[in-house]
Amino acid sequence: MPAAGRSIFIAGAGIGGLTLALALAKFGAHVVVLERSTGLSAFGAGLQISPNARRVLDRLGLSDALSARSFEPAGIDVYPFARANPLVTMDLGGVMPERFGAAYSVMHRADLAEALYEACRRFANIDVLFGVDDWQVQTGDSGVAVTIQEAGAQSRTLRGAALIGADGVHSRTRTELLTGPAATYAGRIAWRGLLPMEALAGQIAPDRVSVLFGPGLHLVCYPLPHRRQVNLVLFNRHKDEAAADRPTLAFKPSRSTRLQAIFAAAAGQWTPWPLYTVATDRWHRGPVAVLGDAAHAMEPFQAQGAAMAIEDAAVLAPLLVANANPAEAFARYQASRQARVRRVAALSRSNGRIFHLPWPLSAARDVGIRLQGRRGHLRRLQWLYGFDTDAR
Ligand SMILES: Cc1cc2nc3c(=O)[nH]c(=O)nc-3n(C[C@H](O)[C@H](O)[C@H](O)COP(=O)(O)OP(=O)(O)OC[C@H]3O[C@@H](n4cnc5c(N)ncnc54)[C@H](O)[C@@H]3O)c2cc1C
């Protein structure tokens, strides 16, 4: 019997966990999702969803739900420090579906989670359990026995074929069940903010993503018209995570009037978010595996963490459904995903270094960006955005 003939457990109802639940349920599998929060978590802020991920979500039937909650920016304006006009606008908009067969969209993480959850609710074979205070797993030749402790209820033990930890960067599945490493602090903080659209009128284009470079920092802004908000995320270096407790940014933007205006509009609105990464070769053992940030959290400088979780789910679901032995499916999943995920993580890390180069190296970086022009990224990132999880 294929593994999916029995229940499959997923720890974590985040982007990766819900995508996997949906992908498995479409093949008829019975899925139980264990989420420790009492409801869909509204944490996080904006996400850029590139065509490689959007293609997967569209195939899962989410195209209309996502279009109603997201926005397709026309391009990315890149502003070097202290420059009034963009150095270049990198084309997105219509060229992305033309070139890669799916849209490049931006949306709030909570809106994506909600669209996924709504889709899951239409499947009688998906049970999402919120408020799971604790779960324990026993593994054996015949699969897993999962003891679930929900708030205010008697604990119960359910049996199934496998458990996949989609439980995020600080995954218990990785550290306890796979005895993998803890996440590593990446030396940077993301400061996130959401402002009303009017607050940045005249500072950034209302139909594009804006990336602004400064000394030791960069800022990414994009509109979320569905919420009438603008998403801001500013990245800078901090020696330790504790620095995130500081209520204000140490950096004072002096020579950029645009950065100054954005900082003034966002004063007091920033939420610190220390960045962590995960590097582990071991994504599975027996009937247990990890996916998404739990397996490979990366720096967000190519905006691909959620995209990789979504791709993982699309690759893993058919393997699990087709294989009688989940361990076999997990081995094939790991073999097919690790090289790509490492390449994306390396690109993200390298972007982080390049984005924060000091002068005069930043001047060389800016020349390189200008030479790339409006369409250079389409060729350079063909391997990333053109990837099709179904065409392996
Ligand atoms: C500043 C910033 C900007 C980003 N921008 C982008 C972007 O533009 N595009 C992009 O693709 N990615 C982006 N990312 C990355 C993206 O947010 C993550 O990679 C993605 O959310 C990972 O999804 P996941 O499902 O693996 O984990 P998560 O979305 O973190 O979900 C994990 C879930 O597991 C639950 N959980 C945790 N522990 C347990 C437990 N023990 N038991 C049960 N449940 C548990 C959590 O409550 C949560 O619901 C960004 C990240 C940051 C920090």
Ligand as a Chemical Component Dictionary entry (heavy atoms), coordinates in Angstrom:
data_LIG
# 
_chem_comp.id                   LIG 
_chem_comp.type                 NON-POLYMER 
_chem_comp.pdbx_formal_charge   0 
_chem_comp.three_letter_code    LIG 
# 
loop_
_chem_comp_atom.comp_id 
_chem_comp_atom.atom_id 
_chem_comp_atom.alt_atom_id 
_chem_comp_atom.type_symbol 
_chem_comp_atom.charge 
_chem_comp_atom.model_Cartn_x 
_chem_comp_atom.model_Cartn_y 
_chem_comp_atom.model_Cartn_z 
_chem_comp_atom.pdbx_ordinal 
LIG C1  C1  C 0 12.313 39.490 6.607  1  
LIG C2  C2  C 0 11.947 38.291 5.817  2  
LIG C3  C3  C 0 11.465 38.455 4.526  3  
LIG C4  C4  C 0 11.145 37.328 3.752  4  
LIG N1  N1  N 0 10.683 37.515 2.481  5  
LIG C5  C5  C 0 10.422 36.442 1.706  6  
LIG C6  C6  C 0 9.953  36.599 0.374  7  
LIG O1  O1  O 0 9.760  37.731 -0.086 8  
LIG N2  N2  N 0 9.684  35.491 -0.368 9  
LIG C7  C7  C 0 9.893  34.218 0.123  10 
LIG O2  O2  O 0 9.664  33.240 -0.604 11 
LIG N3  N3  N 0 10.319 34.035 1.404  12 
LIG C8  C8  C 0 10.596 35.102 2.191  13 
LIG N4  N4  N 0 11.007 34.921 3.476  14 
LIG C9  C9  C 0 11.173 33.558 4.008  15 
LIG C10 C10 C 0 9.844  32.952 4.436  16 
LIG O3  O3  O 0 9.154  33.784 5.329  17 
LIG C11 C11 C 0 10.079 31.599 5.093  18 
LIG O4  O4  O 0 11.071 30.892 4.380  19 
LIG C12 C12 C 0 8.794  30.762 5.072  20 
LIG O5  O5  O 0 7.795  31.386 5.835  21 
LIG C13 C13 C 0 9.081  29.370 5.625  22 
LIG O6  O6  O 0 7.898  28.613 5.615  23 
LIG P1  P1  P 0 7.757  27.313 6.528  24 
LIG O7  O7  O 0 6.417  26.774 6.265  25 
LIG O8  O8  O 0 8.954  26.456 6.359  26 
LIG O9  O9  O 0 7.840  27.872 8.012  27 
LIG P2  P2  P 0 6.846  28.886 8.749  28 
LIG O10 O10 O 0 6.087  29.695 7.751  29 
LIG O11 O11 O 0 7.708  29.580 9.751  30 
LIG O12 O12 O 0 5.785  27.955 9.484  31 
LIG C14 C14 C 0 6.146  27.124 10.563 32 
LIG C15 C15 C 0 4.856  26.773 11.297 33 
LIG O13 O13 O 0 5.146  25.760 12.240 34 
LIG C16 C16 C 0 4.535  26.086 13.470 35 
LIG N5  N5  N 0 5.308  25.414 14.516 36 
LIG C17 C17 C 0 6.548  25.707 14.964 37 
LIG N6  N6  N 0 6.935  24.834 15.897 38 
LIG C18 C18 C 0 5.925  23.946 16.030 39 
LIG C19 C19 C 0 5.736  22.793 16.820 40 
LIG N7  N7  N 0 6.682  22.364 17.668 41 
LIG N8  N8  N 0 4.587  22.115 16.692 42 
LIG C20 C20 C 0 3.612  22.528 15.833 43 
LIG N9  N9  N 0 3.732  23.604 15.061 44 
LIG C21 C21 C 0 4.874  24.308 15.149 45 
LIG C22 C22 C 0 4.583  27.601 13.526 46 
LIG O14 O14 O 0 3.633  28.123 14.454 47 
LIG C23 C23 C 0 4.252  27.938 12.078 48 
LIG O15 O15 O 0 2.874  27.992 11.856 49 
LIG C24 C24 C 0 11.307 36.039 4.293  50 
LIG C25 C25 C 0 11.775 35.875 5.587  51 
LIG C26 C26 C 0 12.081 36.989 6.354  52 
LIG C27 C27 C 0 12.591 36.779 7.748  53 
# 
loop_
_chem_comp_bond.comp_id 
_chem_comp_bond.atom_id_1 
_chem_comp_bond.atom_id_2 
_chem_comp_bond.value_order 
_chem_comp_bond.pdbx_ordinal 
LIG C1  C2  SING 1  
LIG C2  C3  SING 2  
LIG C2  C26 DOUB 3  
LIG C3  C4  DOUB 4  
LIG C4  N1  SING 5  
LIG C4  C24 SING 6  
LIG N1  C5  DOUB 7  
LIG C5  C6  SING 8  
LIG C5  C8  SING 9  
LIG C6  O1  DOUB 10 
LIG C6  N2  SING 11 
LIG N2  C7  SING 12 
LIG C7  O2  DOUB 13 
LIG C7  N3  SING 14 
LIG N3  C8  DOUB 15 
LIG C8  N4  SING 16 
LIG N4  C9  SING 17 
LIG N4  C24 SING 18 
LIG C9  C10 SING 19 
LIG C10 O3  SING 20 
LIG C10 C11 SING 21 
LIG C11 O4  SING 22 
LIG C11 C12 SING 23 
LIG C12 O5  SING 24 
LIG C12 C13 SING 25 
LIG C13 O6  SING 26 
LIG O6  P1  SING 27 
LIG P1  O7  DOUB 28 
LIG P1  O8  SING 29 
LIG P1  O9  SING 30 
LIG O9  P2  SING 31 
LIG P2  O10 DOUB 32 
LIG P2  O11 SING 33 
LIG P2  O12 SING 34 
LIG O12 C14 SING 35 
LIG C14 C15 SING 36 
LIG C15 O13 SING 37 
LIG C15 C23 SING 38 
LIG O13 C16 SING 39 
LIG C16 N5  SING 40 
LIG C16 C22 SING 41 
LIG N5  C17 SING 42 
LIG N5  C21 SING 43 
LIG C17 N6  DOUB 44 
LIG N6  C18 SING 45 
LIG C18 C19 SING 46 
LIG C18 C21 DOUB 47 
LIG C19 N7  SING 48 
LIG C19 N8  DOUB 49 
LIG N8  C20 SING 50 
LIG C20 N9  DOUB 51 
LIG N9  C21 SING 52 
LIG C22 O14 SING 53 
LIG C22 C23 SING 54 
LIG C23 O15 SING 55 
LIG C24 C25 DOUB 56 
LIG C25 C26 SING 57 
LIG C26 C27 SING 58 
# 
